[in-house]
């Protein structure tokens, strides 16, 4: 064998199976993939494929949970996050931002009294912004009898527009924070304007683009919405109910055959008095070892079974920023514009510090 041939074999090595290459890259941190993405067309196609994105997100979710906040300079209003994408409601538009890649898209024409959310269609794998609004508010200043829904699809075409879905058969709470789970968006109903008081949780299927009410834990019936939060744990919908100055109960939704829905109590946490305040709002996430983290406007709490709950970081005066959201970094492409700095978009992005302190 010639020396030049041996050198080529030494430099290039033996070709690895494609599936093994995908598995190796899928375990790398987001920052590394952002740098590698533009080194070749083949890697760019691989990193932006739905299969690779799903694999990488699955690996990212196994890491320690993160909480972040983001706000627009003129109107501080961060909505939910989905697969590393943040949805931020400005005064006259919606900004969709991937903090890891610094890509963003904007959807124009916002309206007062809106309920907004972002999620992923589990069939087409497309990301969609859902907008529920009351058209009478802008005309008369009064809340009308019916809400309407529109959808904006984030695909490679940057000239997309809002697609009209039609009238919404439910009244969604104006302050209800949306949650995306497995191809659907979930909200609480409005305590005042929604007439059927037995309906608490509303689901919007992102593929068939239809609304429906789903069952909820029986112990949550007739409870104030401000004592409850929707979230996601173990890739399932969860409902956290705070019993004032007593307990935090976390329920997880389970789907059985024929789409029958049941709820199981996942956590029942004894709260330290005067630490978690009713009405201020909170969000939560879970580590793979079973540690539950609860993030309020002021503090982060850590709970371990049989060890109780303890404060693991302080608020540092965060009351002026939106309620944090659980966040998983990703390389999901937005097919939009790229920022050099967040300040160029008039957005403040902050990660909440969490220290590894045992309760």
Buried (B, 14 or more C-beta within 10 A) or exposed (E): EEEEEEEEEEEEEEEEEEEEBBEEBBEBEBEEBBEBBEEEEEBBEBBBEEEBBBBBBEBBBEEEBBBBBBBBEEEBBBBBBBBBBBBBBBEEEBBBBBBBBBBBBBBEEBBEBBBBBBBBBEEBEBBBBBBBBBEBBEEEEEBBEEBBBBBBBBEEEEEBEBEEBEEBEBBBBBEBBBBBBEBBBBBBBBBEBBEEEEBBBBBBBBBEBEBBBBBBBEBBEEBEBBBBBBBBBEEBBBBBBBBEEEBBBBBBBEEEEEEEBEBEEBBEBEBBEEBBBEEEBBBBBBBEEEBBBBBBBBBBBBBBEEEEBBBBBEBEEBEEBBBBBBBBBBBBBBEBEEBEEBEEBEBBBBEBEBEEEEB
